[in-house]
């Protein structure tokens, strides 16, 4: 069996972040390049700039620089790679994710797909609304964003990203 560590994207986490973006797992392209949201058709970098979360449009290879803006990154699966439906259930590490959030206590968590949020909440994607989620005092504020993946074009809207930008700017 191949060593899956080549598929891992490094967490970009530290205490006091204003925002942590959370995906299901790295895409195949992101795993190859070791950059978050690296596929050329992925809307992530354009969306965070157009929504007002970042002052300019960053490139995937610059993801580590966003920590200086108070923005971090992680995934629910640190060893899987591919499209959401290709990620093996046993690679989803909810206890590990929760432990990271308890350790670093970001102000806001933003799931970058309904799939990631459904895994976290243990509910079907269809039962999860986009945008700010009902408050759970034991967790940071949580937003669910439409997937920026080019494969999810049919459900794309920038509005939840703008809602997130307004929240973190407040």
Protein Blocks (a to p, Z undefined) as FASTA:
>chain_A
ZZfklmpccddddehiabdcddfbdcfklmmnopghkbfklcklmmmmmnopafbdcdfk
lmmmmmmnopacddfblkbgcdfklpcfklpcfklmmmmmmmnopabdcdfbfklmmmmn
opafklpcehjddddfkbccddddddfbfklmmmgcfklmmmmmmmmmZZ
